[in-house]
């Protein structure tokens, strides 16, 4: 939930708020919590007091009213509304030089999908998540923070206006793998593909980006055309495809294990 008057965002859920308090306590403007959470967030409250920022002990009804969710788990932190920067040349150079793994999301549907993807990204040590400026639903919202269970504090977010154009720009430095249900290559082929592409570019440890799209429409043809390889997750075919967050998780696990 965004507070339009103060331009703040509510971060609720125990793990999401705890990660925020541990890693970026300076970003918390105000804290609302149940009495039973006070001990766990004592350091955050002291930090707020030192910065002359308020915190308040309150009940479930007030917490729900503040974050517009019953899933607050006894704590709500108010932060400045996150601003996602455009991908820069410096970002691409870093991802390439340090062999970072990340995700490029093209119209993944909604903030809960984004949160679930970010949770997996943090779990499997993905460094960056690139979102499309045209995706009006997959945004850094209260719901995305809660579903990510603290993962938001472990990844770098960037945005692009045109996914296909960005992939073309990325191609000389980062290996891009598109998740496509009808692709010829299977998930188990991904390591060999990455090694081949890296060798051709003269890199031993390349940057890697997995490109995932909408569950119903997948990746547009123009986006597929700018991926270095298209990979599918093999299955029975009894359902059309996996949830986009599940698919992203399988790709990230495969990369983590390589």
N, C-alpha and C positions, 0 to 999 in steps of 0.2 A: 504494500500500500504506500502510495506517495502522498506526502503532505504538500499540496500545491502552494500553500502560504509560505512555508519555510523551505521549500525545495528539498525536502528530506525524504529518505526511504526507510521504511521499517524493516529491520532484519530480525526475524523471530525464529524460534526453534533452538533447542539447547545446543546442539553441535555447531550450528551456524553462528550463533552469538558467541559461543565459547572460543571458536577459532578466530573470530573477529577481535575479541578481547585479548587473546593471547598474541596475535600477530600484528594487529593494527589498532591498538586501543586509542591511539590519537585521533582516529577517524570518527569515534563515537561522540556525538553531540549531547545525547541524553540517553538515560537508561531507565527502564521500567522493569521491575522484577518482583516475583513473589518472595515472601520471607524465606521460604525454604531454599531459594537459590542464592541468597545473599552471601553465604560462606564461599561458594564457588566463584562468585563474581566480586569478591572483596577487593582484589587488586584493581579491578576495573573501576570500582566505586572510588577508591582512593585516588586513582588517576584523574577521574572526573572532578573530584573535590579540589585537587591541586590546580586543575585548569579552570576552576570556578564554573564547572558545568553541572547541571542537576542530575540526580538519580532519585528514584522514588519507589518505595515498597507499596505494592498494590495487589488487588485480588484479580481473579481470573476474568471477571466481567470487564474490568477496566482494561486489562491487557488485550482482550479480544476486541474491544472498541478501538484501541490504539492501532492495532495491526490489521483489523478486519479479518481475522482468522481465528478459528478455534484451536489451531495447531501451534500455538505460541510456546507451549511447554514451559511456561512460567517465566519467560524473559523476552523483552523486546528492546532492541538497540536502535536508536535513530541515527542515521548517518547522512552525509551529503549525498544527494542523488548522483550515482556513479556516472561519470562521463567516459565513454569509450573512444579512444583516439584512433585515427586512421593508421593503417599499416604504413610504416616508414621504411625507407631504404636501409636505415640502421637496423631495424627489426629483422629484415630479410637477411642481411649480412650476418647478424648474430645467430639466427637459426641455422644458417648454412655452416658457419665456421665452427659452432659448438655442437653440431649434430643434434639439434633439438627435434623433438617429436611434437606434433600438434594436430589440430582439427580445423577444417574449414567447413562451416555450416551454411548450407544454402537452403533457406526456407524450411527449417526443421519443424515449424508448426506452432509451437507455443512455449511459454516460459517453463513449464514443468519438464518438457523434453530437454530444454536447455539445461535446467538444473540437474537432471539425471545424467546427462552427457558430461557435465562438468565434474560431477561426483566421480565418475569413472576416470576422467582425465587426471584428476588429482591422485586417485588410487594407483593408476598405472604410470605416473610420472610424466604425463604430457605437459609440455611447457606453455603452449599457447592455444587459444581458441579464437578463431576469426569468424565474426558474424556478419551477415549481410545487412547493409543499411536499409535494404528494401523489405526485409522481414519485419513486419509490424508487430508480430506476436512474440517472437523469441527475443526477449529483452531481459535486462538485469532487474528483475522485480523482486518483491517480497517472496513470492512463490518460488522463483528460481533459486534464491538464496537458501530458503528452507529445504527444498528438495536436494540441493547440492550438499547438504550436511557438512558445511565447512569447507567444501572444495573450492569455493569462490576465492579464498585467500591464497590458493596455491597455483593459480594459473594466470597468465597474462591475457587480457582481452584486447582485441583490436577489431576494427571494422573496415569493410570495403564497400564501394558503391556497385561494382560490377564484378561478380565472381569470375566469369570467364576471362575478362581482361586481366584480373589479378593473377589467375593461374598462368596465363601467358607470361606475365611479368616475373612470376616466381620460378618458372620452369628451368632457367639456366643454373639455379642454385639449390633448389629443394626438390626432392622426388615427391611427386603428387600421385596419390592412389585414390581412384574414385570407387566408392562402394555402389555397385550396380548389380541388381538381382539377375540380369540376363547375361552377364559377362562370361566369357569363355574360361578365363583363369579363375582358380578357386583360392580360398584363403590360404591354403597350405603352399600355394605358389608364390605368395607375396615376398618372402625372404629372398628367393632367387631373383625375382624381378628387381627388387631394390638393389641387390648386389650388382646386377648387370647394369642398371642405370647409373649407379654410383661409380662403377669402374669406367664407364664411358665418359663420365664427367671428371675422372681423375680424383675421386674422393673415396677414402676408406670408411668414413663414418658420416654419411650424408644427413642433412636435415630431411625430415619426412613429414608430409602432411596428408592426412586422410580426409577425403572430401565426401561428406554425406549430405543427402537431400531430403526432400519431403517424403513421408511414408506413402502417400497416395500417388504422387506424380514422379518421384525419384529426381534424378539430376537431369536438367535440360540437356539436349544434344550438344549445344554450344559449350556447355561446361564440361561434358564428357570428352569432347574433342581436345581440350587443353589439359587433360590429365595424362601423366606419363604412362599409366596403366589402369585398367578397369578390372576390379576383382569382385567376385561374388562369394557369399556365404552359402555353402551347399546345405540342402535340407530335403525334407520329404516332398515338399511342394503342396502339402495339404492345406496350408494357408499361403497367401500370396507373398508375404515377407514378414520380417521381424519388426518390432518397434524400432524406431530410429536410434533410440538410446541403447537398446540391446545390441543392435548392429555395430554401433560405434564402440561399444565395450569389447566385443569380440575382436575387432580390428586392433584396438589398443592393447589387449592382452597378447595378441600374436606379436605385436611390435615389442612389447615389454620382454617377452621370452626369447626374442631372437639374439 
